[in-house]
Amino acid sequence: MTLSFARRILVVGPGLESLAREAFVGAQFDVGGAERLQSRWTFGETPDLVLIDAAAADPLELTAAIGALSRAATPPPAILAGDALPAALVRALMKLPHSDVLEAPFSAQDLADAARALLAPKDVVPHVSTSHCWAVMGAVGGAGATMLAIEMACALAERKGSQGRVCLVDLNLADGAAAAYLGAPSNMLLSRAAQSPERIDAAMLEAFASTAPGGFDLLSGPRDPRAFANTPSEVIIRMLDVACQVYDFVVVDAPRHRHPWTLDVLSGSDELLVVSELTVPALLAARSLAGELEQDLGAGPPPRIVLNRLAKRVFGPAPSMGEAEKALGRKCDGGVTSDWEAAAASANLGGPIRQHRPKSRIVKDVEELVDRLLAQPSVRGADSQAAA
């Protein structure tokens, strides 16, 4: 049976209007575009239900709009409907207290059933997702992205203590070095799920994860030169989706070269860090990469540039921070002081620098960077433009 009630329903995308009117007899409808999710209700008050057609707008625009909806004082229940839904879109929806997803094809009855489940009174505390995903990417090879990702995961794990879980995901599928740096096993066998990505769940993720020194979990696969070609995008996206349900913080060590899933992963992240050395070629590469990502991600997280291997001395051949920012054409969001002895010793012993050289300046610099990210989270592209 369809649902008969006099409720206010916001329909985002005209493609859902016909099914909605069939499913919800007697309801008051407002039909419009993604901008309707910015709390500009034509009813004069919050709707009782929001129906979102995934094809109503560009995925990045829709992701930003759903993000705005989640920041409303009391977000209404929402149903996202469509086919081959982008991971970033689903992640944004998960941040709402009450939401559901309908994959095409579906009927008016399916729509009514999903709404009935969402609108039924519940004697439970509403769930609000608090998961955070931070992506780290090197501007050039050897810039120190893996080191930074490891140290950030370790710093977050220490902050969360027994109250939360942290995971480091090494997406350098062909030759990732995180497991070698940490002396931890590489258990993530994504090839097992290549034919059925939907089989990836919390239990499978537990089997893929290994415990790393520093109090966090590591998701890393064995070295395989064919891994990028043999791992479908759906597997990567599904794995990260589940990880963000299981862990409070997910730190992604992302490859600097583009793959079919790269933009989905980055746009679904809360923070995007581009790591550069303090050399002219690396700075120019970082400037180009940051510009490309800003253009291609649109409403995704703005790239933050972190300078690695800052010199301790005042004078020397390396550019100063000011000269580096001039070459970059933007301000840097953090810097990590060079401490080759501490970095090499930790890599050889297996484990984070924080464990073997806790007084290293690298540890202090990473702590300051993590504090800054937690205190001043990024404003995503669309929201930043709206605020401007």
Buried (B, 14 or more C-beta within 10 A) or exposed (E): EBBEBEBBBBBBBEBBBEBBBBBBEEBBBBBBBBEBBBEEBEEEEBBBBBBBBBBBBEBBBBBBBBBBBBEBEEBBBBBBBBEEBBBBBBBBBBBBBBBBBBEEEBEBBBBBBBBEEBBEEEEEEEEEBEBBBBBBBBBBEEBBBBBBBBBBBBBBBBBBEEEBBBBBBBBBBBEBBBBBBBEBBBBBBBBBBEEEBEEBEEEBBEEBBBEBBBBBBBBBBBBBEEBBEEBBBBBBBBBBBBBBBBBBBBBBBBBBEEBEBBBBBBBBBBBBBBBBBBBEEBBBBBBEBBBEBBEBBBBBBBBBBBBBBBBEEEEEEBBBBEEBBEBBEBEBBBBBBBBEEBBEBBBEEBBBBBBBBEEBBBBEBBBBBBEEBEEEEBBBBBBBEEEE
